């Protein structure tokens, strides 16, 4: 991987960790599926995502009849586990 892409990936991982933790610290309702983060739309969650300048989309959940945001590739625990597994395999 070239220097630019490596640096860019590190920045995205760092931003991912910060956004995920910030949402948790702000007591926002979050869910996930693999790498995608889902956060219930609130003024606080919207402000956090917009401040991070992330790409996200909104969808209506028929389960709780609420609007949620889908934030791709932002589930920090998934990436931490993947990295741990790679280190354990010597990669």
Buried (B, 14 or more C-beta within 10 A) or exposed (E): EEEEEEEEEEEBBEBBBEBBEBBEEBEBBBEBEEBBBBBBBBEBBBEBBEEBEBEBEEEEEEEEEEEBBBBEBBBBEBBEEEEEEEEEEEE
